[in-house]
Amino acid sequence: MKQIPTTSNAWLITDRGLPQDVLSLTSRPTPSLPPPLPLPRDVPAPEEWVLIRTAFVGLNPGAIFQMTLVPPFLRGSAESTPEMDFSGTVVDVWHPDDDAVQKASPPSAARFKIGDQVAAMLPAGHTVPTGTGALAEYVRVPARYVVKKPEGVNLGDAAGCLLPALTAWELVQAAEAKEGDRVLVNAASGGIGTMVVQMIRKVVGSKGYVVGICSGKNAQLVKSLGANEVIDYTQYKSLPAHLRSLYSSTPFNAVIDTLGHQSLYLSSPSYLVPTGPYVSVGIKPPTFFVPDFLRAVVQMKLNEWWPTSRWLGGVGRRWAAVAMMSPTLEDRQRIVDMLGAGDIKLTRDSVWPFDKTKEAYEKLAGLHARGKILVKVDSTLEDDA
């Protein structure tokens, strides 16, 4: 195992703003174990911690909101690093039950040992107060947020799967679909959408019907993941009107919106059965900045609270928002097990070098990624490692 250096690099958030303006690649002391005191509020008692040499990081739009919305004084650390999803190799282990045991032979209660290849998803409840994030060469984290990478799964796919697949799982559960149902998936070629298509296909089975909305260039990808039909949104001046013309006589049992288009929800009574849920990741704001974000939050609450009865001014269909903020260890394990079994697969948009992270975020901010955008932190690895 390579010796742990005394210093290493991490991307730090220097201010509030867009990634290209506020991120700085900085050399800093490498984190070490045991974890410093006081312990963070999300892990208040001593438990197993690991130090991971990062291989790949999966970028998420939520990190851009973190940079644009959270002012420096609300961050728990002056040195905050973004991102939640990553993979790598355990290079150190600490467990409170046995500090004296050699790290290569941890106590029986420990889940990890040096050399284990792992995937991790850090919740916002840990990243924001502590400043810990995935875009660093070495990351010190509680073991409760980490799972072993399955055999046969590469490190890049392990880094990109957890948050999008966890969110997709919650969306599919909230859709309440069953075998034979008809389901519409919006933004079907994105990081979450590609996972939803695969999962909902298994739920509705061969007798069900899945329609994906994406650009025409991604149509074959979405069909290969399980969609029966693809709607190219770029071809229609009014997508809601087109959906109404196609599906008013054969409405869907559920709509899963992985981007959050309010216009599709408002028109959903035209193509969604009366008892069918409109399940969304939220409302897509036009920009990443505070005023638009707050307007989106208000609209989400109105969708949730306003009566669904059209006689009372409601849309007429149930709206439900899903956000994967605090998944359990069992949730994480379920996703990597699905990945290892081949039940889901990661679609990669692109892989970027660590020093090109800002450029990777610019691609992500366009919201037209075809699957997942990855950053390769360990330059000794191949892109498909």
C-alpha positions in Angstrom: 0.0 0.0 0.0 1.3 3.4 -1.0 2.5 5.5 2.0 0.1 8.3 3.0 1.5 11.7 2.2 1.6 14.5 4.8 -0.1 16.9 2.4 -2.6 16.3 -0.4 -4.9 18.3 -2.7 -8.5 19.2 -2.4 -11.0 21.5 -4.1 -12.1 24.2 -1.5 -15.1 26.5 -1.7 -13.7 30.0 -1.2 -16.9 32.0 -1.4 -20.5 31.8 -2.5 -21.0 31.6 -6.3 -20.7 29.3 -9.3 -18.0 26.6 -9.2 -15.8 28.3 -11.8 -15.7 31.4 -9.6 -15.4 30.0 -6.1 -13.5 26.7 -6.3 -9.7 26.6 -5.6 -7.4 23.5 -5.9 -5.4 23.7 -2.7 -2.7 21.7 -0.9 -3.5 21.0 2.7 -2.5 18.6 5.5 -3.8 15.1 4.7 -6.6 14.1 7.1 -5.6 11.4 9.6 -7.2 9.0 12.2 -8.5 9.0 14.9 -11.0 11.7 14.0 -10.5 15.0 15.8 -12.7 16.0 18.7 -15.4 17.1 19.1 -17.0 14.6 16.9 -19.6 15.9 14.4 -23.3 16.1 15.4 -24.3 13.4 12.9 -21.8 11.0 14.5 -21.8 12.1 18.1 -20.3 8.9 19.7 -17.1 7.1 18.8 -17.5 4.5 16.1 -15.5 3.2 13.1 -13.9 5.7 10.8 -11.9 5.2 7.6 -9.5 7.2 5.6 -10.0 6.7 1.8 -7.6 7.5 -1.1 -10.1 8.8 -3.6 -10.4 7.2 -7.0 -13.4 8.8 -8.7 -16.0 11.4 -7.7 -19.6 11.6 -9.1 -20.7 15.2 -9.6 -24.2 16.2 -8.5 -26.2 19.4 -9.3 -26.9 19.7 -5.5 -23.2 20.6 -5.0 -23.7 23.6 -7.3 -26.6 24.7 -5.1 -24.4 24.3 -2.0 -21.9 26.7 -3.6 -24.4 29.3 -4.8 -26.8 29.2 -1.8 -24.8 28.6 1.4 -22.8 31.6 2.6 -19.4 31.0 4.1 -20.5 31.8 7.7 -23.1 29.0 7.6 -20.5 26.4 6.6 -19.1 24.5 9.5 -15.5 24.8 8.3 -13.5 27.5 6.6 -12.1 24.8 4.3 -15.2 23.2 2.8 -14.9 20.7 0.0 -18.0 19.9 -2.2 -19.6 16.6 -3.3 -21.1 13.5 -1.8 -20.4 10.5 -4.0 -17.0 8.9 -4.4 -15.0 5.7 -4.6 -11.5 4.7 -3.6 -9.3 2.5 -1.4 -9.2 2.4 2.4 -5.7 3.4 3.5 -6.4 3.7 7.3 -9.0 2.4 9.7 -9.8 3.5 13.3 -12.2 1.7 15.6 -12.8 2.8 19.3 -12.9 -0.8 20.6 -9.3 -1.5 19.9 -6.8 1.4 19.3 -3.9 -0.9 19.9 -4.7 -3.5 17.2 -2.6 -3.2 14.1 -4.6 -1.4 11.4 -4.1 -4.2 8.9 -5.9 -6.6 11.3 -8.8 -4.5 12.7 -11.0 -5.6 15.6 -13.8 -8.0 14.9 -16.4 -5.2 15.2 -14.7 -3.3 12.3 -16.3 -3.5 8.9 -13.2 -2.4 6.9 -9.5 -3.1 6.6 -6.7 -1.4 4.7 -6.9 -2.2 1.0 -10.6 -2.5 0.7 -12.1 -0.8 -2.3 -15.2 1.1 -1.4 -18.0 3.5 -2.4 -19.4 6.2 -0.2 -22.2 8.7 -0.2 -21.9 11.5 2.3 -25.2 13.2 3.4 -25.6 16.9 3.5 -26.0 16.6 7.3 -22.3 15.6 7.4 -20.7 17.6 4.5 -22.1 21.1 5.3 -21.4 21.2 9.0 -17.9 19.6 8.8 -16.7 20.9 5.4 -15.9 17.3 4.4 -16.5 16.5 0.7 -15.5 14.0 -1.9 -13.4 16.3 -4.2 -10.2 15.6 -2.3 -7.3 13.1 -2.8 -7.9 11.7 0.7 -11.2 11.8 2.6 -11.8 10.9 6.3 -15.3 9.7 6.9 -17.5 7.7 9.4 -17.7 4.1 8.2 -21.5 4.3 8.4 -21.5 6.2 5.1 -19.3 3.6 3.3 -19.9 0.2 1.6 -17.5 -2.2 -0.1 -17.4 -2.1 -3.8 -18.8 -5.4 -5.3 -16.4 -7.6 -7.3 -16.7 -7.0 -11.0 -17.8 -3.4 -10.5 -15.2 -0.8 -11.5 -14.3 2.2 -9.3 -15.8 4.8 -11.7 -19.2 3.1 -11.7 -19.1 2.7 -7.9 -18.4 6.4 -7.5 -21.3 7.5 -9.7 -24.1 5.2 -8.7 -25.1 5.9 -5.1 -26.9 9.3 -5.0 -28.7 9.0 -8.3 -29.7 5.4 -7.8 -30.8 6.1 -4.2 -32.9 9.0 -5.5 -34.3 6.9 -8.3 -35.2 4.1 -5.9 -37.3 6.6 -3.8 -39.0 8.0 -6.9 -39.9 4.6 -8.1 -41.3 3.6 -4.6 -43.3 6.8 -4.5 -44.8 6.2 -7.9 -46.6 3.1 -6.5 -46.4 1.5 -9.9 -47.2 -2.2 -10.4 -46.9 -4.8 -13.0 -48.6 -3.8 -16.3 -48.7 -0.1 -15.5 -47.9 2.7 -17.9 -45.3 5.2 -16.6 -43.9 8.4 -18.1 -40.3 9.4 -17.1 -39.1 12.9 -17.7 -35.4 13.7 -18.2 -34.9 10.0 -18.8 -31.3 10.3 -20.1 -29.9 12.1 -17.0 -28.0 10.6 -14.1 -31.2 9.9 -12.1 -33.4 9.3 -15.2 -31.3 6.5 -16.5 -31.6 4.7 -13.2 -35.3 5.3 -13.0 -35.9 3.8 -16.4 -34.0 0.6 -15.5 -35.8 0.3 -12.1 -39.3 1.0 -13.3 -38.9 -1.4 -16.2 -38.5 -4.2 -13.7 -41.5 -3.0 -11.7 -44.0 -2.9 -14.6 -42.6 -5.9 -16.3 -43.1 -7.0 -19.9 -46.8 -6.1 -19.9 -46.1 -2.5 -18.7 -45.3 0.4 -20.9 -42.5 3.0 -20.2 -42.2 6.3 -22.1 -39.1 8.4 -21.7 -38.7 12.1 -22.4 -35.2 13.1 -23.6 -33.5 14.6 -26.6 -33.4 12.6 -29.8 -29.7 12.0 -29.6 -30.2 10.0 -26.4 -33.3 8.1 -27.6 -31.5 4.8 -28.3 -29.7 4.9 -25.0 -33.0 5.3 -23.1 -34.6 2.5 -25.2 -31.7 0.3 -24.4 -32.3 0.8 -20.7 -35.9 -0.3 -20.9 -38.2 2.4 -22.4 -40.7 1.2 -25.0 -41.0 4.7 -26.5 -39.1 8.0 -26.4 -40.4 11.5 -26.8 -37.9 14.0 -28.2 -38.8 17.1 -26.4 -36.7 19.3 -28.7 -39.1 18.7 -31.6 -42.2 20.3 -30.0 -43.0 23.9 -29.2 -45.3 22.8 -26.4 -44.4 19.4 -24.9 -47.5 19.4 -22.6 -49.7 19.9 -25.7 -48.0 17.0 -27.5 -48.3 14.7 -24.5 -52.0 15.6 -24.3 -52.5 14.8 -28.0 -50.8 11.4 -27.7 -51.9 10.0 -24.3 -55.2 11.6 -23.3 -57.0 8.4 -24.4 -54.4 6.1 -22.8 -53.2 8.0 -19.7 -50.3 7.0 -17.5 -50.6 5.4 -14.1 -47.7 7.5 -12.8 -45.4 10.2 -13.9 -41.8 10.4 -12.6 -40.1 13.7 -13.2 -36.4 13.6 -12.6 -35.7 17.2 -13.4 -38.8 19.1 -12.0 -40.8 20.8 -14.8 -43.8 22.6 -13.3 -45.5 22.9 -16.8 -45.6 19.1 -17.1 -47.3 18.9 -13.7 -49.9 21.6 -14.5 -50.9 19.7 -17.7 -50.7 16.2 -16.1 -54.5 15.8 -15.8 -54.5 15.4 -19.6 -52.3 12.3 -19.5 -52.3 11.0 -15.9 -55.1 8.9 -14.4 -57.0 10.7 -11.6 -55.5 8.5 -8.9 -52.0 8.5 -10.4 -49.2 10.3 -8.6 -46.9 12.9 -10.2 -43.6 12.2 -8.5 -40.8 14.7 -8.8 -37.3 15.6 -7.5 -38.7 19.1 -6.9 -39.1 22.2 -9.1 -36.3 23.1 -11.5 -35.3 26.7 -10.9 -34.1 28.7 -14.0 -30.8 29.5 -12.3 -28.7 28.2 -9.3 -29.1 31.5 -7.4 -31.1 32.4 -4.2 -34.2 34.2 -5.6 -35.0 31.5 -8.2 -34.3 28.8 -5.7 -36.7 30.3 -3.1 -39.4 30.7 -5.7 -39.0 27.0 -6.6 -39.3 26.1 -2.9 -42.5 28.1 -2.5 -44.0 26.5 -5.6 -43.0 23.0 -4.3 -44.9 23.7 -1.1 -47.9 25.0 -3.0 -47.9 21.8 -5.0 -47.8 19.7 -1.8 -50.3 21.6 0.2 -52.8 22.9 -2.3 -56.0 20.8 -2.7 -55.8 18.4 -5.6 -59.5 19.1 -6.3 -59.8 21.2 -9.5 -63.0 22.7 -8.0 -60.9 24.3 -5.3 -58.2 25.6 -7.7 -55.8 22.6 -7.5 -54.2 20.9 -10.4 -56.2 17.8 -9.9 -53.4 15.3 -9.5 -51.3 14.4 -6.5 -47.8 15.8 -6.4 -45.0 14.3 -4.4 -41.4 15.5 -4.0 -38.6 13.0 -3.3 -35.2 13.9 -2.0 -32.5 11.4 -0.8 -31.0 13.3 2.1 -30.3 10.7 4.8 -30.1 7.2 3.3 -29.2 4.4 5.7 -26.3 2.0 5.4 -28.9 -0.6 4.2 -30.0 1.8 1.5 -26.5 2.2 0.3 -25.9 -1.6 0.4 -29.0 -2.2 -1.6 -27.8 0.0 -4.5 -24.3 -1.5 -4.7 -25.8 -5.0 -4.6 -28.1 -4.1 -7.5 -25.0 -2.7 -9.3 -23.0 -5.9 -8.6 -25.8 -8.1 -9.7 -26.3 -6.3 -13.0 -29.8 -5.1 -12.1 -28.7 -1.6 -12.8 -25.8 -0.1 -14.7 -24.3 3.4 -14.6 -24.4 5.5 -17.8 -21.3 7.7 -18.1 -21.5 11.1 -19.7 -17.8 11.9 -19.4 -14.7 11.5 -17.2 -12.7 14.6 -16.3 -9.2 14.9 -14.8 -9.0 16.2 -11.2 -7.5 19.5 -12.3 -10.4 20.1 -14.8 -13.1 19.9 -12.1 -14.3 23.4 -12.9 -14.9 22.5 -16.5 -16.7 19.4 -15.5 -19.1 21.5 -13.4 -19.7 23.8 -16.4 -20.9 20.8 -18.3 -23.1 19.7 -15.4 -24.6 23.1 -14.9 -26.0 22.9 -18.5 -28.4 20.2 -17.2 -28.0 18.2 -20.4 -25.6 15.5 -19.3 -26.1 12.0 -20.8 -25.9 10.0 -17.6 -23.3 10.7 -15.0 -20.3 13.1 -15.0 -17.3 11.7 -13.2 -14.0 13.3 -12.0 -11.0 11.0 -11.9 -9.0 12.0 -8.8 -6.4 9.3 -9.0 -4.5 10.0 -12.2 -2.8 6.6 -12.1 -6.1 4.9 -12.9 -7.6 4.4 -16.4 -10.9 6.2 -17.1 -12.7 2.9 -17.2 -11.1 1.6 -13.9 
